[in-house]
Amino acid sequence: MKRTHENNYAIYLLTDELMHVIYKKVPLIDLKAAELIVQDRMHLQEGREMPVLCDIRDVRTINKAARDYLALEGSLWIKALAFLIDPPVTDDLSIFYMNTHPTKIPTASFVSKSEALAFLAKHTSKN
């Protein structure tokens, strides 16, 4: 199974074992954008908890309300979370997220997509 979706802020690719969210290059991720990003992801997942790869390399600014929403409501149905980053900007964003929004969900940042996928593979239903 492979499903895709796109909105103004992100592109989604859902496979049997992984949700991949690619954030688009937009000036700002605000609360309205965060709510739509999460709503669309959850709609595709249909209640299934799974690992999520968030490609945030094109993100430049996320306001506090959006960060808080993504960290709390946005973490529902996520078994493990890997950020795909492009230092220094998105590296700083992911570090800030992980340090200010501690979670029980295994979370890490990677420059390499293959390393991010290897991290997430440890948290699939097959493992």
C-alpha positions in Angstrom: 0.0 0.0 0.0 1.3 3.4 -0.9 -0.8 6.6 -0.5 0.2 10.2 -1.1 -1.3 13.6 -0.2 -0.3 17.2 -0.5 -1.4 20.5 1.1 0.1 24.0 1.1 2.6 23.1 3.8 3.6 19.4 3.3 3.7 16.4 1.1 2.8 13.0 2.6 3.9 9.5 1.6 2.3 6.7 3.5 3.6 3.1 3.1 2.7 0.0 5.1 5.2 0.8 7.8 6.1 4.5 7.6 4.6 8.0 7.3 7.0 10.4 5.5 6.1 14.1 5.8 8.1 16.5 3.7 7.6 20.1 4.8 7.5 22.6 1.9 9.5 25.8 1.7 7.0 28.3 3.2 7.8 31.6 5.1 6.3 30.4 8.4 4.7 27.4 10.0 2.0 28.9 12.2 -0.7 27.3 14.3 -3.2 27.1 11.4 -0.5 25.3 9.3 0.4 23.0 12.1 -3.2 22.0 12.6 -3.6 21.2 8.9 -0.3 19.3 8.8 -1.4 17.1 11.7 -5.0 16.7 10.5 -3.9 15.5 7.1 -1.2 13.1 8.6 -3.8 11.6 11.0 -6.4 11.2 8.2 -3.9 9.2 6.2 -2.9 7.0 9.1 -6.5 6.1 10.0 -5.7 5.6 13.6 -2.6 3.4 13.1 0.4 4.2 15.2 3.6 4.2 13.1 7.1 5.7 12.8 7.2 9.1 11.1 10.0 10.7 9.1 9.7 14.5 9.1 11.8 16.1 6.4 12.2 19.7 7.8 15.1 20.7 5.6 13.1 23.5 4.0 11.6 24.9 7.2 12.9 28.3 8.2 10.5 29.5 10.9 7.9 27.8 13.2 6.2 30.0 15.7 5.7 29.0 19.4 2.0 28.1 19.1 2.8 25.8 16.1 5.8 24.2 17.9 3.6 23.5 21.0 0.8 22.0 18.9 3.1 19.8 16.9 4.8 18.6 20.1 1.6 17.7 21.9 -1.4 17.0 19.7 0.9 16.5 16.8 2.6 13.5 18.4 -0.5 11.3 18.5 -0.2 8.0 16.6 3.6 8.4 16.3 5.6 5.4 17.4 9.0 7.0 16.6 10.0 10.3 15.1 13.0 11.1 12.9 13.8 14.6 11.7 15.7 14.9 8.4 17.6 18.1 8.8 20.0 20.5 7.0 22.2 22.2 9.5 22.5 24.8 10.8 18.9 26.1 10.6 16.8 23.0 10.9 19.4 21.4 13.2 18.7 24.3 15.6 14.9 23.9 15.2 15.0 20.1 15.9 17.3 20.6 18.9 15.0 23.3 20.3 12.0 21.0 19.7 13.6 18.0 21.5 14.9 20.1 24.4 11.8 22.1 25.1 9.2 19.4 24.4 10.5 16.2 26.0 8.5 13.1 25.0 8.5 9.4 25.5 8.4 8.9 21.8 11.9 7.9 20.5 13.0 11.0 18.6 16.3 11.8 16.8 17.6 14.1 14.1 19.6 13.0 11.1 21.4 14.6 8.1 21.3 11.2 6.2 18.0 9.8 5.1 19.3 6.3 5.2 20.3 6.7 8.9 16.9 8.2 9.7 15.2 5.2 8.0 17.4 2.8 9.9 16.5 4.5 13.2 12.8 4.2 12.3 13.1 0.6 11.1 13.7 -0.4 14.8 10.2 0.8 15.6 8.1 -0.8 12.9 5.4 -3.4 13.7 7.8 -6.0 12.2 10.2 -5.4 15.1 
